[in-house]
Amino acid sequence: MPEELDVRVEGVVDHIAVESEDLRQDAREYERLGFRLETMYEDWAMLRDVRGFGVALLPRGSKHPPHMAIRVETREALEEAARRENRPVKEHRDRSLSFYTKGTGGRALEVIYYPPEYKKP
């Protein structure tokens, strides 16, 4: 009988974050490939494909590490996962909420929630 897993986070893959040598040029290239620019800051950009999968571009020196992000559907799910991981939840400039923890092989994993007020001024 298979061993029961201790599931840490239940959600779907939201985005991957990759390093970028030239944020604007790389964003244009992803747009050429069919991605839509969602957000562009000096230190970070998010592009999404037609199904909503995101690629975050991180310029050299970004405060964000390269990572994969899992999206949860409720704030309660985010807070429960953060409690299990013993991590603080932070609100971002776009009003999303998340925390970082270790994923497979010690790589960064972000758990993220987009509240109803996401991206509203």
C-alpha positions, 0 to 999 in steps of 0.5 A: 500500500502506498505511503500517504503523502503529507501535502504541503500546498494544494493549488495549480502552477501559476508561473515560473520566474526566470532571470532576464538580461534585458527585461524590456527586450525579453518581454517583447520576445515573449509577446512575439511568442503569444504572451500578454504583458500583464505587469512591467516594473523596473525590477520585474515583469509578468507575462501570461499565455492564453490560458493564464500561465505566467512567466515572470522576468527577473533582471540582474539583482532582482529581490525575487529569486528564480522560482516556481509559483503555486496559486491557491484559490483562497486566502485561508488556503494561503495562510494555512500553507504559510502556517505549515511552512512557518513563513510570513505572508506578504502583500505585494504592490499589485495586491497579490499575497504570497510567501516563499519557501523551499521547493524540490532540491532546495529551490525557491517555491512561491505560494500565491493568492490573488484576492478580488482587489488584485491590481486595483489602484 
